[in-house]
Amino acid sequence: GAGVSQTPSNKVTEKGKYVELRCDPISGHTALYWYRQSLGQGPEFLIYFQGTGAADDSGLPNDRFFAVRPEGSVSTLKIQRTERGDSAVYLCASSLEPPGVQNFGPGTRLTVL
Amino acid sequence: SQQGEEDPQALSIQEGENATMNCSYKTSINNLQWYRQNSGRGLVHLILIRSNEREKHSGRLRVTLDTSKKSSSLLITASRAADTASYFCAPTSYDKVIFGPGTSLSVIP
């Protein structure tokens, strides 16, 4: 069956621009997670959705970051006024229910020039 | 939620040898998971051990859990070059999973 997919796989943008990263979870998975991973580091938790609502957004670094999941399936991570420090791989994962096994997507590599 | 700390940070072994990685955490958990990440790719779930279990096997993987010491270990037996990857433990208490910095394993052919 289809796994978690993320688009785009790579995104290069200029400092100050707005970007949207998309995650398509496994069908039927109620929990969806966003992480950010820098080179040589473990995934850093950003936000977690249970259904349509953000159950925990404590990992979002500042108010430039926002995520939505309007219909309880696809999620979009939005970053405003990007900075060079936002460059990282953004990972999405879904699970049937928390805190179960997380199924990860391949990630989106974001580069801010 | 809490973060696991893996030890060692890096490990290099010869193909065929066993590799042991350790994980420590600080508070009570529902379960503990181990994940693998090949360079440049997403994480892959390896094994989940519940708090009432002490040992679990899956193929060449053996995981132990000692809740009294708040620690877990992952043993990979008869390692292969394809096992070269980063390994992360994820102690899970309620909802979200927090990853530590991981152990980077290199298996030399």
Interface residues (C-beta under 8 A of the other chain):
Chain A: V4 A31 Y33 Y35 Q41 G42 P43 E44 F45 Y48 Q50 A55 D56 L91 A93 P98 P99 G100 V101 Q102 N103 F104 G105 P106 G107
Chain B: S1 N30 N31 Q33 Y35 R41 G42 L43 V44 H45 L48 F88 A90 T92 S93 Y94 D95 K96 V97 I98 F99 G100 P101 G102
